[in-house]
Amino acid sequence: MHAALQTTELVLDILSHLEHVDLAAVARTCSRLSGPALSQIWKHICGLEHILDLLPGGKISLEKTPVHQYHVAGSTENSDVERVKYYAGFVRSWALRPSIDDISTQDLQKVLAGLRGQTLFPNLRKFTYLGPSPCAPLLLSVIGPSVTSLQLWYSFGAELGVNARPEDVDYSAERDLLLAIKERKPRAPVTTLSLSVDLPCTEFVRSVLTDWDELEDLSLYTDCVDPPMIMTFPALPRLKKLMLYIAVNGFHRSPLAVQPSFASASALSSLYLCGESVKDALSILRPISLSELILDGKLAASDFRDICAHMRKIGIPSSLQKMTFRQSRPNEDDEAYAREALLMQHIQPLFFYQNLTEVMLVFVITSLTDDDIGLLACSWPHLRSLCIETTGTTRPLITLSGILAFAQYCPYLEFLRLPVDATKICVPDSANVPFPRAHRRLRTLYIDESPIFSPGMVASFLTRFFPGIRPEGLTTGKGPASNKRAKMWTDVRTLIPLFLDARMTGIHGGMNPM
């Protein structure tokens, strides 16, 4: 073996770019590879074909059908089984996707028979599964009790057509597999579960989630999330992170008067709600220890204001650190919720949360002024990242000079994304600068489609007040105007180092700001 392959660091770097198609060849030709190198090569596989490629050439074949399937020919020797077991022991993440090349159910049974009751992947940590699959009854013998993360995607309606109904689905094999994983003893605690179901199979989802007390991270993508189901989540004692997709009709199917007697999700620290009934879902969960909240839906700016005021009423603590509100893009231009611009009056209820370090507000239309930005910066002094993004075509009202408020009030700010207008710059006199020194922490100004007039004036302004900043995220379009704007912002990036050097050497006053 080459000397370079005896150094763990070099091996990990070399093999990190290796394609899975070469795994078996590497395993056969580099038998002296060390454990860390093998762990890098085999840490993730998709399907079983790469493991089966380790069998002698005459014992594996590929049938080229619409869904390619590998077949094991004849019986396998003990040496063959031991070889497969050895390399399978390094696998930490496995994805089974029936839509790509994989093994048939009958041939999987042959492999498992050779293992004589042992699991194929005894050290597996993450299992990704696209079901339903005829292999479901066998999978408990494939994945070991070491699994701590499950990512499950079910397309029950794929074979039944567009008119499929939940009552037409036979999900017993899939349900039995998940219940067997949950009830297996001994096993490592499954702390992460991501479950996606294409049909509103309420009983299937409920049976899977019931009494899974060790869950810490749960993501649920299904049309059957309704108030009764949400009420079960606070009962999960270790649940720290929750992502829910709330269907449009989920609350209409199960109307529920929200009562203050519901148990709160006391351990929940991160919550992501996607849908139109996020306010009701918040009322049911009552996450009193929340540090991160993400809301995503077809909600108007006034809905955002009401939700922010409601957050305080239901006990979301003032220690909240991260807040994201993302207004979904409308399917049609005339959807009413998207015509309401985000104003300062909509944001003000959120000022109660003065410990926020990351804020992201994404709206189709925003209408904020320099004075609004000054009030915002004063209200959130601990900000490290601020994004106010406009997805529509409105012209920004915030001038580049308006971001000086962050230099005065937000000493920890590192990332800033605002719809700024850099065509007019008002630089205060030295005697009137309200902060004693330049803001050196701000590293990134995300500019998107910000208009600009003079690259030299912009570079001079930024290097004076924000010497560590770099404009990023330039959005380019078509046409001469867009090309000219892109050229000017590129010039700003070129000029910034020159202006910084000039300021350090004391000759900045002699430079032409263009």
C-alpha positions in Angstrom: 0.0 0.0 0.0 1.3 3.5 -0.9 2.7 5.4 2.1 0.1 8.2 1.6 -2.7 5.7 2.4 -1.1 5.0 5.7 -1.8 8.5 6.9 -5.4 8.8 8.2 -5.8 12.5 7.4 -4.6 12.1 3.8 -6.8 9.0 3.3 -9.9 10.8 4.5 -9.2 13.7 2.2 -8.5 11.5 -0.8 -11.5 9.2 -0.3 -14.0 11.9 0.5 -14.5 12.5 -3.2 -14.7 8.8 -4.2 -17.8 7.7 -6.1 -19.7 4.8 -4.7 -19.3 2.9 -7.9 -15.6 2.4 -7.0 -16.2 1.2 -3.4 -16.0 -2.5 -4.2 -12.8 -2.1 -6.3 -11.1 -0.1 -3.5 -12.1 -2.7 -1.0 -10.7 -5.6 -3.1 -7.4 -3.9 -4.1 -6.6 -2.0 -0.8 -7.1 -4.7 1.7 -4.7 -3.1 4.1 -6.7 0.2 4.4 -7.1 1.2 8.1 -10.3 1.4 10.0 -10.7 5.2 9.7 -10.2 5.0 5.9 -12.8 2.3 5.6 -15.2 4.2 7.8 -14.9 7.2 5.4 -15.5 5.0 2.3 -18.4 3.1 3.6 -20.0 5.6 6.0 -23.0 6.1 3.7 -24.5 3.8 1.0 -27.6 4.0 -1.1 -29.3 0.6 -1.7 -27.5 -2.7 -1.3 -25.7 -3.1 -4.7 -22.4 -1.7 -3.4 -22.3 -4.2 -0.6 -23.3 -7.1 -3.0 -20.6 -6.1 -5.4 -18.2 -7.6 -2.9 -19.5 -11.1 -3.7 -17.5 -13.0 -6.4 -18.4 -12.1 -9.9 -20.4 -15.2 -10.7 -22.7 -14.8 -7.7 -24.2 -11.4 -8.5 -26.2 -10.4 -11.6 -28.2 -7.3 -12.7 -31.6 -7.7 -14.3 -32.3 -4.7 -16.5 -36.0 -4.2 -15.9 -37.8 -0.8 -15.5 -36.6 -1.1 -11.9 -33.2 -2.7 -12.0 -32.7 -5.5 -9.5 -29.7 -7.4 -8.3 -29.9 -11.1 -8.0 -27.7 -13.5 -5.9 -26.9 -16.6 -7.9 -26.8 -19.9 -6.0 -25.6 -20.2 -2.4 -23.1 -18.0 -0.7 -20.0 -19.4 1.0 -19.1 -18.5 4.6 -16.2 -16.5 3.3 -18.5 -14.5 1.1 -20.8 -13.8 4.0 -17.9 -12.8 6.3 -16.6 -10.4 3.7 -19.9 -8.7 3.3 -20.4 -8.5 7.1 -16.9 -7.0 7.6 -17.5 -4.1 5.2 -21.2 -3.7 6.2 -20.0 -3.1 9.8 -18.5 0.3 8.7 -21.8 1.6 7.3 -23.3 4.3 9.4 -26.0 5.7 7.0 -28.1 3.6 4.6 -30.8 4.7 2.2 -33.3 2.2 0.7 -35.0 3.6 -2.4 -37.0 1.0 -4.4 -37.1 3.3 -7.4 -33.4 2.8 -8.2 -31.2 -0.2 -8.7 -31.6 -2.6 -5.7 -32.1 -6.1 -4.6 -35.3 -8.2 -4.9 -37.1 -9.5 -1.9 -36.2 -13.1 -2.6 -32.5 -12.3 -3.0 -32.5 -10.2 0.2 -33.8 -13.3 1.9 -30.7 -15.3 0.6 -28.4 -12.7 2.0 -30.1 -12.7 5.4 -30.1 -16.5 5.5 -26.3 -16.4 5.2 -26.1 -14.1 8.2 -27.8 -16.7 10.4 -29.9 -14.3 12.5 -27.3 -11.5 12.6 -28.2 -8.0 11.3 -26.5 -6.9 8.1 -25.7 -3.4 9.4 -25.0 -3.8 13.1 -23.5 -0.3 13.5 -26.1 1.7 11.5 -27.0 5.2 12.8 -29.2 6.7 10.2 -31.8 4.8 8.1 -33.5 6.6 5.1 -36.4 4.7 3.6 -38.8 5.3 0.7 -41.8 3.1 1.0 -43.9 1.2 0.8 -41.6 -1.7 -0.2 -42.1 -5.5 -0.4 -38.9 -5.7 1.6 -40.5 -4.1 4.7 -41.0 -7.4 6.7 -37.3 -8.1 6.3 -35.8 -4.8 7.2 -35.6 -5.4 10.9 -33.0 -8.0 10.1 -31.1 -5.5 8.0 -30.8 -2.5 10.3 -29.3 -3.1 13.7 -30.4 -1.9 17.1 -27.9 1.0 16.9 -30.1 3.2 14.7 -30.8 6.6 16.3 -32.2 8.5 13.2 -35.1 7.5 10.9 -36.0 9.4 7.8 -39.2 7.8 6.3 -41.0 8.8 3.1 -44.2 7.0 2.3 -46.0 7.3 -1.1 -49.0 5.1 -0.4 -51.0 6.8 -3.2 -48.5 6.2 -5.9 -49.9 2.9 -7.0 -53.5 3.7 -6.3 -53.8 6.8 -8.5 -55.0 10.3 -7.9 -58.3 9.2 -6.4 -56.6 7.2 -3.6 -58.3 7.3 -0.2 -56.6 6.6 3.2 -59.1 3.7 3.7 -57.9 2.0 0.5 -54.3 1.7 1.8 -52.9 -1.4 3.4 -50.1 0.0 5.5 -49.9 -2.9 8.0 -46.5 -4.2 6.9 -45.0 -0.7 7.2 -46.7 0.0 10.5 -45.5 -3.4 11.9 -41.9 -2.6 10.9 -41.9 0.8 12.7 -43.6 -0.7 15.8 -41.0 -3.5 15.8 -38.2 -0.9 15.7 -39.8 1.1 18.5 -40.4 -2.0 20.7 -37.0 -3.7 20.0 -35.0 -4.4 23.1 -32.2 -3.7 23.7 -31.7 -0.8 21.3 -30.2 2.6 21.1 -32.8 5.4 21.6 -34.2 6.7 18.4 -33.9 10.5 19.0 -34.6 11.8 15.4 -37.6 10.9 13.3 -38.7 12.5 10.0 -42.0 11.1 8.7 -43.6 12.0 5.4 -46.9 10.5 4.3 -48.6 11.5 1.0 -52.1 10.6 2.2 -53.9 11.7 5.4 -53.4 8.3 7.1 -54.2 9.5 10.6 -54.2 6.1 12.3 -50.9 5.1 10.7 -49.2 8.3 11.9 -50.8 8.2 15.3 -49.8 4.5 15.9 -46.2 5.3 14.9 -45.8 8.4 17.2 -47.6 7.1 20.3 -45.3 6.6 23.3 -42.1 7.2 21.4 -40.8 9.0 24.5 -37.2 9.2 23.6 -37.8 11.4 20.5 -35.9 14.7 20.6 -36.2 15.8 17.0 -39.5 15.2 15.1 -40.4 16.4 11.6 -43.9 15.6 10.2 -45.0 16.1 6.6 -48.5 14.9 6.2 -52.1 16.2 5.6 -53.4 14.6 8.8 -51.9 17.0 11.4 -54.9 18.3 13.3 -55.5 19.6 16.8 -55.9 16.2 18.5 -52.6 15.1 17.0 -50.8 18.3 18.0 -52.1 17.8 21.6 -50.0 14.6 21.8 -46.7 16.3 21.2 -46.4 18.1 24.6 -46.6 14.6 26.1 -43.2 13.6 24.5 -41.0 14.5 27.5 -37.7 14.9 25.6 -38.9 16.6 22.4 -36.6 19.6 21.7 -37.1 20.2 18.0 -40.4 20.0 16.2 -41.3 20.6 12.5 -45.0 20.4 11.5 -46.6 20.8 8.1 -50.2 21.9 8.9 -52.6 21.1 6.1 -55.1 23.8 5.0 -58.1 21.6 6.1 -56.4 20.0 9.1 -58.1 22.3 11.6 -61.4 22.4 9.7 -61.7 18.6 10.0 -61.1 18.6 13.7 -62.4 21.9 15.1 -61.1 22.6 18.6 -61.6 25.4 21.1 -58.1 26.2 22.4 -58.2 25.9 26.2 -55.5 27.3 28.5 -55.4 24.0 30.4 -53.4 22.2 27.8 -50.0 20.9 29.0 -47.2 23.0 27.6 -44.3 21.6 25.6 -41.8 22.4 28.3 -38.8 20.8 26.7 -39.3 22.2 23.2 -36.6 24.7 22.2 -37.0 24.8 18.4 -40.3 24.9 16.5 -41.0 25.1 12.8 -44.7 25.5 11.7 -45.6 25.5 8.0 -49.2 26.1 7.0 -52.2 28.5 7.6 -53.2 27.6 11.2 -49.9 28.3 12.9 -51.5 30.6 15.5 -53.8 27.8 16.7 -51.0 25.3 16.7 -48.9 27.7 18.9 -51.8 28.0 21.3 -52.0 24.2 21.6 -48.3 23.6 22.0 -47.5 26.5 24.3 -43.7 26.1 24.0 -42.6 28.0 27.1 -38.9 27.2 26.7 -38.6 28.1 23.1 -35.4 29.6 21.7 -36.1 29.3 18.0 -39.3 29.8 16.1 -39.9 29.5 12.3 -43.3 30.2 10.8 -44.0 29.7 7.1 -47.3 30.1 5.4 -49.8 32.2 3.3 -50.2 34.8 6.0 -50.6 38.5 5.7 -48.4 41.1 7.4 -51.3 41.8 9.8 -51.4 38.1 10.7 -47.7 38.3 11.6 -48.4 41.2 13.9 -51.3 39.3 15.6 -49.1 36.2 16.0 -46.3 38.2 17.5 -48.7 39.7 20.1 -50.2 36.2 20.7 -46.7 34.7 21.4 -46.4 36.7 24.5 -49.9 35.8 25.7 -49.2 32.0 25.5 -45.9 32.2 27.4 -43.2 32.1 24.7 -40.3 33.5 26.8 -38.5 36.8 26.3 -35.3 34.8 26.0 -36.3 33.7 22.4 -33.2 34.0 20.3 -34.1 33.1 16.7 -37.2 34.2 14.8 -38.1 33.5 11.2 -41.3 34.5 9.5 -41.6 33.5 5.8 -44.5 34.6 3.7 -45.2 31.9 1.1 -45.1 33.2 -2.5 -48.6 33.5 -3.9 -49.8 31.1 -6.6 -51.7 34.0 -8.3 -50.8 37.7 -8.3 -54.1 38.8 -6.9 -54.0 36.8 -3.7 -55.0 39.2 -1.0 -52.6 38.2 1.7 -49.6 39.1 -0.5 -50.8 42.6 -1.3 -50.3 43.8 2.2 -46.9 45.4 2.7 -44.8 44.7 5.8 -44.8 47.9 7.9 -43.1 48.8 11.2 -46.4 48.6 13.0 -46.5 44.9 12.1 -43.0 44.3 13.6 -43.4 46.2 16.8 -45.0 43.5 18.9 -41.9 41.4 18.3 -39.8 44.1 20.1 -40.8 42.4 23.4 -38.2 39.8 22.5 -35.1 41.9 23.1 -32.7 39.0 23.3 -33.1 38.0 19.6 -29.9 37.2 17.9 -31.2 36.1 14.5 -34.2 37.5 12.7 -35.5 36.7 9.2 -38.6 38.3 7.7 -39.4 37.3 4.2 -42.4 39.1 2.6 -43.6 39.8 -0.9 -43.8 43.6 -0.2 -41.9 45.5 2.5 -42.2 49.2 3.2 -39.6 50.2 5.8 -37.8 53.5 6.1 -34.5 54.6 7.6 -36.3 55.7 10.8 -37.9 52.3 11.0 -34.5 50.6 10.8 -33.2 52.8 13.5 -36.1 51.8 15.8 -35.5 48.1 14.9 -31.8 48.3 15.7 -32.4 50.0 19.0 -34.9 47.3 20.0 -32.7 44.3 19.2 -29.2 45.2 20.5 -28.1 41.5 20.5 -28.6 40.9 16.8 -26.0 38.8 15.0 -27.9 38.2 11.8 -30.8 40.2 10.3 -32.6 39.4 7.0 -35.5 41.4 5.7 -36.1 40.1 2.3 -38.5 41.3 -0.4 -39.6 38.7 -2.9 -41.7 41.1 -5.0 -40.5 43.8 -7.3 -41.0 46.9 -5.1 -38.1 49.4 -4.9 -36.3 49.6 -1.6 -36.9 52.6 0.7 -34.0 52.0 3.0 -30.9 54.0 2.0 -27.4 52.8 2.6 -27.0 55.5 5.2 -29.8 53.9 7.1 -27.7 51.0 8.2 -25.6 53.3 10.4 -28.1 52.5 13.1 -26.6 49.1 13.4 -23.2 50.5 14.0 -24.7 52.5 16.9 -27.0 49.9 18.5 -26.0 46.4 17.4 -22.3 45.8 18.2 -22.5 42.0 17.6 -24.1 42.2 14.1 -22.3 40.0 11.5 -24.8 39.4 8.7 -27.2 41.9 7.2 -29.6 41.4 4.3 -31.8 44.4 3.5 -33.4 45.9 0.4 -31.1 49.0 0.4 -30.9 51.9 -2.0 -27.2 52.8 -2.5 -27.8 55.6 -5.0 -28.0 58.3 -2.3 -25.5 58.4 0.5 -25.6 60.9 3.3 -22.4 60.8 5.3 -22.6 62.5 8.7 -19.9 64.9 9.8 -17.3 63.5 12.1 -18.6 65.6 15.0 -22.1 64.2 14.5 -21.3 60.5 14.2 -23.3 58.9 17.1 -20.9 56.0 17.7 -17.2 56.3 18.8 -15.6 53.8 16.4 -16.2 51.8 13.3 -18.3 48.6 13.4 -15.8 45.8 12.6 -18.0 42.7 13.3 -20.3 43.2 10.3 -18.9 40.9 7.6 -21.6 40.4 5.0 -24.0 42.8 3.4 -26.4 40.8 1.2 -27.3 43.2 -1.7 -29.6 41.2 -4.0 -30.9 43.8 -6.5 -29.8 47.0 -4.6 -29.5 50.0 -7.0 -26.2 51.9 -7.0 -24.8 55.1 -8.5 -21.2 55.5 -7.5 -19.0 52.5 -6.6 -16.3 54.8 -5.2 -18.8 56.5 -2.8 -20.2 53.2 -1.7 -16.8 51.7 -1.1 -15.7 54.8 0.8 -18.8 54.7 3.0 -18.5 51.0 3.8 -14.8 51.1 4.6 -15.2 54.1 6.9 -18.1 52.7 9.1 -17.9 48.9 8.4 -14.3 48.1 7.5 -14.8 44.3 7.7 -17.8 44.2 5.4 -18.1 42.5 2.0 -21.1 42.9 -0.4 -22.4 39.4 -1.3 -25.4 37.9 -3.0 -25.6 40.1 -6.1 -28.7 39.1 -8.1 -28.2 39.6 -11.8 -30.8 39.8 -14.5 -31.0 40.5 -18.2 -30.6 43.8 -20.0 -28.1 46.7 -19.9 -29.4 48.2 -16.6 -28.8 45.0 -14.8 -25.4 44.5 -16.3 -24.4 48.0 -15.4 -25.5 47.5 -11.8 -23.6 44.2 -11.5 -20.5 45.9 -12.9 -20.8 48.7 -10.3 -21.1 46.3 -7.3 -18.2 44.3 -8.7 -16.2 47.6 -8.7 -17.2 48.1 -5.0 -15.7 44.8 -4.1 -12.5 45.7 -6.0 -12.2 49.1 -4.4 -12.8 48.1 -0.8 -9.3 46.7 -0.2 -7.8 49.8 -1.8 -9.7 52.1 0.4 -8.9 50.1 3.5 -5.2 50.3 2.6 -5.5 54.0 2.0 -7.1 54.6 5.4 -4.4 52.6 7.1 -1.6 54.6 5.4 -3.3 57.9 5.8 -3.6 58.9 2.2 -7.4 58.4 1.8 -8.0 62.1 1.4 -6.0 62.1 -1.8 -8.0 59.3 -3.5 -10.6 60.0 -6.1 -13.9 58.4 -4.9 -15.0 58.1 -8.5 
